[in-house]
């Protein structure tokens, strides 16, 4: 939900910073969509792990979320400094 809110804030910045903001919007909306559409699979895996008392960390989900956060930060800094 936070990434959806951030996406809306990026759209609010569109008149001030121009079209490069759409790249930030695309990254944050894509990350939000990926999290939403894989949520059922991740919750199912967690509940099965709890049932067998052996929960594994979802390293790929953490890495993808970290990559999205780092790219949003870098793109945001770039857009603000360029504008």
Steps between C-alpha positions, in 0.01 A plus 500: 500500500792733569632460146158587357501816711850583380385450141223756554749744650723457196209589274449812710860599420444463124430872430805613698759248374368392161487165324794329681261462795310242295801269532478527879127437478555192283759351737291556813174385339676193358645411838160547665335279238766230537455495876121488470489222239751275683347555843282186495793276405723649770232472770432140397868411525522669841196318635635165378832584665326584827305172483820297463682727749769592249455840334750591230585858415391617154834643393392581144208713622730691734757557224238619247351738756846631586580551131174689452575721800855575390391575143222728624747686719756538224244604240340742745829668577580519129165653410516760777859600420427518126191716552 
